[in-house]
Amino acid sequence: MRYVVGVMGPAKARRKDVENARILGELIARREWVLLTGGRDVGVMHAANQGAKKVPRSLTVGVLPSTHDRVSKYVDLAIITEMGSARNNICVLSSRVIVACGLGGAGTVSEVALALKAGKEVILLGATPVEEKFFKKLGGPLVASVQTAEDAIDVILKRLEQDETQSLQGAQPWGRF
């Protein structure tokens, strides 16, 4: 089974968040997971897709708000919603886990909140102490905070291992379709 990992982050991202997203996209693709982003040709979305495309046979999905948005050239499958920001819920619900790579925009914050409301795991990559405290208070054990893309992958792998163990014991794994 190929897992869908959502990478969310601002269009107007900090350099650090863009670099983290690029590395994260590549690491996701190396695991043969599907990368899902907001699909636009800016910021974290573009960088994550660009990183994933360094890996042959990677699969990138972009869920775009409207036909007016430019699709990243690194997106394999563009889904145009004409739903504006409501498309954030599609991104969240279609992902097994969410990695928020920079919390500099209201859209990313809304995606994290929607993920927590849906009971999805959220990994904050490069969050400030204030951001981490806020989201951990909001989401409790659903929220992990890391400083590197490699650490984000490690958290996902640990969760997948827990899923496999729980699945063997008859429990319902997190976010599985």
Buried (B, 14 or more C-beta within 10 A) or exposed (E): EEBBBBBBBBBEBBEEBBBBBBBBBBBBBBBEBBBBBBBBBBBBBBBBBBBBBBBEEBBBBBBBBEEEBEBBEBBBEBBBBEBEEEBBBBBBBBBBBBBBBBBBBEBBBBBBBBBBEBEBBBBBBBBEEEBBEBBBEBBEEBBBBBEBBEBBBBBBEEBBEEBEEEEEEEEEBBBEE
